[in-house]
């Protein structure tokens, strides 16, 4: 019979216990007081920055040799801090950083006094003690206590906070009922069903954002649902309907919503869902949801943000909401919503006779849906279906084709001098479409047909004109076609393209035109807000205006590594620009659509393919104007893709080929290195033979010079 094992021997055979580590909050304090970033810790331990963030949030623990190395690092930091001549300020006692509210394009008046509502629920401190009654206690009698932010994103200035939205624009809900807000604030959310969560968001949470224009609407609260929170609320981990992107009508969550007398929009409950009741007494009752595990945060726009811990994700989305707009869907949707938020379609109008107020059109805005002119309409539009048989392929004389460049030079046109250069260098225009939208005059109302008009560069519209007679150096792309090849005859063009032909000194005589006599710089405020958001984020990533060119290039090499959270915000801002412009001509979606039918997007005032065409036309012309300046000193591109041009160079840097004046200044009117929209950065550098081989194979070096596919990467 086997003897009973000695319990002491059993403990000894188990080996030593795991290395002791400080509490998660202490790990963050030690790192911060020592002046290290999460990225630096990650690099030293050969892990990702997100992993370090998880250790500091207490959501995961290092194991094995990594745990021992992490413990050694923290112990060494603690020892050095203890020996420092000046005591370190306890992290928990520090005042949260604040920044002024970003400048807005228009003055926003103080909001009307809201109805009496309960005070914001008392947020938890860094080490909360949970109890079932925490969220139902009386209103707090002391100011909210904020715990340190999970990232460096500072909280909004207290003086600028609207009391109705005291806890910021959004909350990221985790599986334990923690609702993470901007600035490190953490609220207790007791809701375990979607209807209860809606009630909490509209009553206790004090979430939302004030309007961006006095005639606009306040932003609804946004609640972001993590995978753990989805499980807590009874939502599936994966959305099975990948075509419709919505929960089945008979799902228990939809039944709960209906039973509580809430509604969802026609899109149903999907990755970006809205739950609402009709407005009551002029007050909106609507909550926006973003379901992270269902793909609400597209990696092409948000990078790895979907994988961030909840606290860190709150700072990333909060930064975007503060600088740009509270997300209402994809970045493309948000870009369109920003246009409407800054230039609302209606305003309050007073009847001088009766003194009554009513809703009226807002001057300078898109006030209602407008059908496009026939050449401006996409093939699926009813206007086109009424003119041409199904399957008809429209010619340039029948359709407006203002698209971004996709051009490569004929390899036969490469000179011996160019082939002797060892490098191909790509330069990329910052925020090219945003820069093109700045001060761009666009039509507001419907188009008017004109036969044989005199061209007017101040009049937005589409013009049928023959520009095929204009000679352009074959080493440059033709400015009048997206493929860069000379047009074969009459074609439809947006105003900026025809105006450029006049600028080049040519006579133009349109045969026909569709012009818009009511016009304005509708996108100016949109550009300004996105520019400010972009510049502020770049500054947080260490790239500022006015840097020396060499310092700028060096900073650009490292800026995305400085802070993954802000890098995600930057990516989303860029996607908002491109997606917003693209959304102006949203095509029909869904398997049930039939060509020639109207689709929902056509009923939006912001469904305006003519405005999209004007922006793209202006961006392409801006690009050609700069390339023409460089051609004047003997420099010609070998490839262009949208806002990226590739030149052959003596060195791997743009500084090795961009021309200078005798006093060592950038060539006036040419490409200039810098962070501002419209200036350029280095897109990538490759050996000259690689680029020439791409040309020989018919591929565009501009697409691949950065590595990978620029279009697939969202560039």
N, C-alpha and C positions, 0 to 999 in steps of 0.2 A: 504493500500500500504506500503510495507516494506521500512524503511528508509535506506539511503545509509550508509554502515559501515564507521566508523571513521578510516581514514588511519593510524593514530597514534596507535589506538587500534590494528589494523591488524599487525603492526610491532611488537608490544609488545607480541601479542599472538603467533607470530612465534618463540618466544624464543630467547636466545642469539645466536649470530653468531658463526661459528666454531672457535675453538682455533687457534690463530695466530701461524704460524710456519715460521722459517727463510727460505730463498731461498734454493733450493736443494744444490747448491755449498757450501753455508755457513754451511749446515748440515754436509757435509763431512769434511769441514775444522775444525769445532768444535770437531767432533769425533776424527779426526786424531791428532789434537794438544793436545787433552786430553789423547792420548795414548790408545784409545779403538779400538777394531776391530769390524767389522760389526757383527760377531758372538756373541760378548759380548752384543752388543745392542739388537740383536735379542733375546738372552736368557732372558734379563731383561724385555722385552716387550712381551715375549711369542709369537713370530712370527718367520718366517724363515729368514735366512741370505739373501736369494734372495729378500725377501720383503724389507728389509732395503736398499739393493742395489738399488731397484727401487725407494724408497723414495729419496735417494741421487742423483739419476740420473734424478729426476723430472718426471718419467714415471708413478708414482702412488702416492697416498696420503693416509696416515692413517685416520681412521675414528673413531668416538665415543670416548670411554674411552681410546683406544690405542693412539689416536691422542693427547688427553690431557696428557697422561703419557709421550709421546714422547716430547711434548712441554715443560713439566716440566723438563725432563732430559736435553734437550738442553739449557734451560734457566739456570739451575744449572751449567752446564759446562761453559757457557759463563760468569757467575758471578765469578766462581773460576779462570778462565783464566785471567779475568780482574784484579783480586786481586793478581795474581802471581808476585813475585819479579822481574822476568825477562820477558820482553815482548816477546810474541810468534812471530816467523817469519811468516808473511802472507803466507798462503798456495800457493797462486798463484805466489809468488815470488821465491819459492824454485826451485832449479835446479832439473830436473828429474834425478832419480837414473839411474846409468848405471852399467852394468856388462860386463866383457870381454866375447868375443865370445867363446862358448864352444870349448874345444880342439877337433880337427878333426884327424882322424886316418892317414890322409895323407896330405902332404903340398899341398895347392891349389895355383897355380900361379896366378898372377894378370890377370884379364880378359882383353881381347883385348879392345882397345878404341872403344866405341860404336859410331854409327852414331849420328850426331847432332840431339838432341831431345829437345823439349821445357822443361823449368825448371819445377820442381814439382809445382803443384797448391798450392797456399797459403792455409794452413790449417786454420780452424776456431779456434777462441779462445773459452774460456769456455762459453761466452754469445754472440753467433754470431748474426749478423744482416744479414738476408738472403735477397738476391735480385736476380732477374732473371738472371743477368749477372755475378754473382759471379764466376762461373766456366769458364767464357770466358774472364776474364780479362787478362792483359799482365802478363808475368812471374814475380814472386815475386822478389823484389829488396832487401829483408832482409831475414835472416834465418827463417825457419819455426818456428812458435810459437806452442809449444806443451802444451796441457792442462793436468792436473794431471791424471794419470791412474786411471781407475775404480777399479783396484785391485792392489795388491802390486807387481805385475810382473814388473820388471824394463825394461827400454828400452835398446836395444842393444847399445854398445859403438859407439859413432859417428865416431871414427877413423876407425872402421871396416866396415862401410856402403859402399856398392858398389853404386856409383852414379846412375847407371841404375835402382837400386831397392831402391831408397832413402826412400821410405815410407814403407818398410818391405815386407814380403812375401805375405800378404793377407789383405783383408778388409772385414768387416762385414757390409752389407748394411741394413739400417733400412728404414722404410716407409716414412720418411721425407726427404730422400736424403742424410742423414748423412752416411758417410762411415768410420767406426771405424777401425783404424789400431793399430799396436803394440805401446806400450809406451804412450798411451793416445792421439795419433794424430787423428784428425777428419778432413776428407776431405769432400768437397761438391761434390756430384755426381748428375748432372742434368738429367741423363738418365732415361727415363720412358719406354724404350723397351729393350729387351735383346740385339739386335744388337748394339744399342747405348751404352749399358753398356759394351759390348765387346770392342768397339772402345775406350771408356773412360779408361778401364783397361789397354789397350795396349799403349795408347798415353799419357794421362794426369796423370794417377794415379801413375806411377813409382812403380809398384808392381812386386814382383818376388824375387828370391833368387839365389845366385851364386852356381855353381856346387860344389859338394862335392868331386869330383875327377877331376884331370886335363883332363882326357879323357871323362868325362861325359857331361851332358847337364844342363844348367841352369833350375831352376824350373819355371814353368809357373805361372802367377798370379792366385791366388785363390780368388774368390769373394763368400762370404757366404751370402745367401739370407734368411733373417728372414721372418716370416709370413706376417708382414706388408709390407716388400719390395716385396714379391711375389704378393701381391694384387696390388701394385703400377705398377708392370711390366706386369700385366695381366695373371699371373700364377694362377692356381686353388689352393685353400687352401688345398685340399686333392687330392692325386694322385689315381685316381680310378682304374687304371690298376695295381693291386697289384701283379700280376704274372709276367708281363713283366717289371714293374717298369719304365714306360716311358709315355710321353705325346702321344696322338694319332697323327698320321702323319698329319691329317687335322686340328690340333689345330692352332689357329691364331699365336701363338708364333713360332711354327715350320715354318709357312708360312713367317713370318717376317725374320727369320734367312735365309731361302732359298732366299728370295727376295734381301737380302743384300749381297748375294754371300758368306755366311758363311756356314760351314758344321758342322754336329754333327757326332760322332763316331757311329759304328754299334749299340751300346747300346741305342742310341737315347737320348732324353732329359729327364733324370730321376733324382733321388736324388743326384747322382754325375755325372754331365754332362760336356763334353768338347766341346767347340765351336772353330773351327779353320779354317784357310785357309792353303793351301800348303805353305811350307817354301819358302821365297823369298830372294834371295841374301844371302843365308845361315842363315837367321833370322827366328826363329819360330814365328808363329802368332797363338797363342793358349791361351785360357782362361779356367780355371777350375771353375766349379760352384758346390757349396754344398747347396742344398735346405733343410733348417732345418725343415720346417713343413712336408716335405715328408719323414722324418726319416733318413736323412743323418748321424746324430750323434746317433748311436746305444747306448741306455742307458747301455747295458752290458759292453761297452767299455768306454763311456764318462760320465757315471753317469747322473747327472741332468743338464749337460752343455747346452742341447737344450733349457732349460727353463731360462737360464741366460739372463739378459739384453744384448743388442747388444755390448755395450762398454766392458762389462765383458767377453763376449764370445770371443771378439777379443783378449783379453789378454790370455785367456786359449788356443785358437788355435794358437796364435802367439808364446806362450811358447813352445808348441809341435813342431811347425814348426822350431823354432830356435834350439831346442835341438835335434830333431830327423830328421824330413823332412816335407816339406809342404805336407799336406794330399792330396792324389790323389783318395781317396775312403775310404772304411772301414779301420780299423786299420790293418786287415790282408793284404789288398792291399798295404797299406803304408809300412808294414813290408817287403813285397816282392820288392816294388819299392826301398826301402833303400838298399837292397842287390845289385841291379843293379846300383844305383847311386854311391855306394862306390866301386864297382868292375864292371865297364862298360865292355860290351862284346867286344868292338872294340877300337882301337886307331889309330892315324895317323902314317903311315909307309912311310918312304922315300925310293924311288928306287935309289940305289947308282949309277946305270948306267945313268938314265935319270934325276935324281934330282926331279922327280915328287912325289907328296904326294898322298897316297890313304889310304883307310880304311882297316885295317888288324886286325886279332885276338889279343886280349889283354891277355898276359900270366897271368895265375893265376885266370882267370875269366871263367864263363860259356859263351862260345862263340856262341853256337847254340843249337837248339832243339836236344834232344837225346832220342831215344826210350828206355824204361826200359828193363831190363832182364825179362824173363817170370815170375819168382817168385816175382819180385818187382812190377809188374803191378797190378793195381786194377782190379776187376772182369769185369768192363765195357770195358776195353782196348782192341783194336783190336788184340794185341799180344795174349791175353788170349782167345779171341773168336776163333782165328785160331787153338788153341791147344785143347780146350775142348768144348763139346756140351753145348748149352745154358741150364742154370740151374744147371750145375755141381758144386758141393760144393768141393772146393779144400782142400786137407789135408795139415797138416804142412810140409809134404815133397814136396808140390807143390807150397806153397805160403809163402812169408816172412811176419811174423806177429810180427813186433816190435812195440809194443804199450806201453803206460804208465800203471803202476800198478793199479789193481782193485782187492784187496785181503783182506780176513778176516781170522782170525785164527779159527780153530775148537774149539768151547767152551769147548769140553772135554779135551783140552790140557792146560786149565787154571789151575795153581797150587793153593793150599790153600793159600800160601803166597801172590800170586797175588790177589786173591779174597778178601784178608783182606785189600787191599789198597782202600782208600775211593774215589779216583778220577781217571778219565781218562783224559789225557792231550794230545792235538794234537800239533805237531810241523810241520811247513811248510817251505820248502826250498825257499829262495828268488830267483826269476828269474831262476828257475831250468833249463829250456831249454836254456836260454841264457848262463848260466854257462857251460852247456854241450857242447855248440857250440864253446866255447873258446878253441883255439888250436886244434880243431878237424880236422883231416885229412880226406878230402872227395874227391870223384872222380870228375873229370872235364869232361871227355869225355865218349864215349860209353863203354859198358862192353865187356870183352873178356871171352869166355867160356873156362874153364879148367877142365879136367877130373882128378880125384884123385890127387889134388894138395897138396903140403906141405903148411900148414897154415903160413901166414906171417902177423903179427899184424900191420905192417906198410902199408899194402896194402888194401885200401878201397874196399869193395865188399860185396857180399852175398855168404854164404857158407852153403852147405848141409852137416850136421854133426850130429852124434848121441851123445847127452849129457845126455841121460836118465840114465846112470850109475853113475852119480855124486850124492853123498849123501849130502843132505842139511837138517839141523835141521828142523823138521816140524813146529817148533814155529816161523820160518822165512819163508817169501815167497821165492819160488824158483826163482833165478835170470834169468832163461832162458825162462820164459813164463810170459806174462802180467797178467794172472790170478793167478800166483804164485804157480801153481800145477806142479808137476814133469812132464817133457815131456815123452811121451809114446814111442818115437823112433826117427828116424832121422827127422830133421826139418831144415828149412832155417833160418840162423841168419846173422845179420850184423856183421862187424868186431869187434866192441867194445864188443859184447856179447861173441864171441868165445875167444877173448883175455882175458876176465875175467875168463873163464874156465881154461885157461893156467895159469893165475895169481894165481888161487886157487890150482895149482899144479897138474893138470890133463893132460893126454895125449889126443890130439885130432887128428883125421885123417879124413878130409873132403872127401866125395865121389865125390862132384862136387863143382864148384864155378864159379861165374861171378865176375871178378875183373876189376878194373880200374887202369891201369898203369900210367895214367896221373892224378896227384892229387895235392892238396894244401890245406892249411888252409883257404879256401875260406871265411868262416864266421867270421874270426878274426876281421876285421874292423867293421863289423855289430855288433858283440858283444861289441866291445869297445865303439862305439857311443851310443848304448842303455844302456850300463852300466853307462857311464858318465851322460846320461840324467836321468837315474833312481837315481843315487847317488845325483845329484844336486837337483832334486825335493824333495827327502827325506830330504835333508838338509834344504830346504825351509820350510818343514813341521816339522822341529825341531828334526829330527833323523839323527845323524851324526856318522861317523865311529869312533871307539875308545871309545865309551861310556861304562861306567860300565854296566854290564849285567842287574842289577836291574833297572838302569836308562833307559836302552834301552827298557825293557819291559814296563815301565811306559810311555815312550814317544810313543811307538807303540799303546798303548791303546787310545791315544788322537790325533795321528797325522792327521787323516782324518777330525777332527773337527777344526784344526788350520786354514785351508784355503780351502774352498770348491773348489775354482778354481784350486789350485795346486793339490788337491786330484783327481780332474777329469783328470788332466794331468798325474798323476801317474797311474791311472787306464788305460788310453790310452796307456802308455808306456808298461805296462804289457801285454795288449791285442795285441800290435804290435809284441811282442816276440812270444806269443803262436799262434796268427793268422798267422804271417809270416811263421813259421815252418809248420803249417797246410796247408797253401796255396801251399807249394811245391808239394802237391799231391791233387790238386783241382779236385773234381769229376765233371762229366758232370751236367749241369744245364738246366732247361727248359723242358717243356712238350713235345717238338718236338724231343727230343733225342731218338735214338734207340740203344740198346746194340750192341757193336761191331763197331759202327761208331766212327770216330775221333771227338774230340770236340776242341773248340778254344784254351783252355789252353795248349793243347799238343804242340802247336807251339811256346811256350815260352821257352827260354833257362833255365828259372828258374822253369820249371815243372820237378822236380826231386824227385820222391818218394824214391829213394835210399838215398838221403841226409837227407830227413825227417826221414827215418828209422834209420840212423846212429845217429842223434841227440837224438831221443827218446831212442834208445838203450843205448847211453852214459849216459843220465839222469837217466835211470832206474838202470844201473850198479853203478853209483855214489851213488844212494840212498841205494842200497844193501850193498855196501862197508862200509858205515857208520853204517848201522844196524848191520852188522856182527861184527864191532868193539864193539858196545854196548852189543851184545850177548856174547862177550868174558868176560864181567864182570857180566853176569847174567841178562841182560835186554833184553826183547823180545817184539816186537810190537804186538798189538792185531788186528790192521787193517792198511792198507796202501791204499791210493788213490792218484795216480800220485805222487805229491811231498809232500804229507802230511802223516805222520805216527802218530799213536795213541799209547801211552804207559799208563799203569796203574801206579799211583803215590801216594805217601803219602800226597802230597799237590796239590793245584790247579795251580801251576806254573811249567814251565820247570825246574827251578832251584831246584825243589823238587825231581827230578829224574835223570837229566842228570849227568853222573858220573864225578868225579874230580880226579885229581892226588893228591898225598900226599902234594904237595906244592900248592894245591888249584887252579890248572889250569884245563881247559877243557881237557877231554880225547883226546890225539892225534889221529887223524884220525876219530873221532866221530863227532856228530852234535855239532856245536858251535853257540851260540846266537850272533847275530850281524846283521848289515844292509847290508853288502856286498852280491853280488850274490853268491850263494852256501852256505851261512850261513843260520840260521833258526830263525824264530820268533814263538811266540805262536799263534796257530790257534784257540784255544778255550779249555775250560775245562768244563767237565760235571761229575755228580756223577758216580761212578763205576757201580752201578746197572743199570743205563741207558744204558751204553755201553754194558754190558753183555746181557741185554735184546735185544738190537739191533743185537748182534751176534746170539742169539737164534732164532731170526726171519729171519736170513739170510740177514740182512741189514748191510751196511758198516758204522760204527761210524765215520770214517774219512770224509764221505760225509756230515754229519749233525752236527758235533761237534761245528761248528761255528754258527749254527743256519741257517735253510733253507737248500737249496741244493747247494753244492759247484759248481757243473757243471752248474746249471742254473744261478748262480751268476757270472759266468765267471771265477771262481777260477781254 
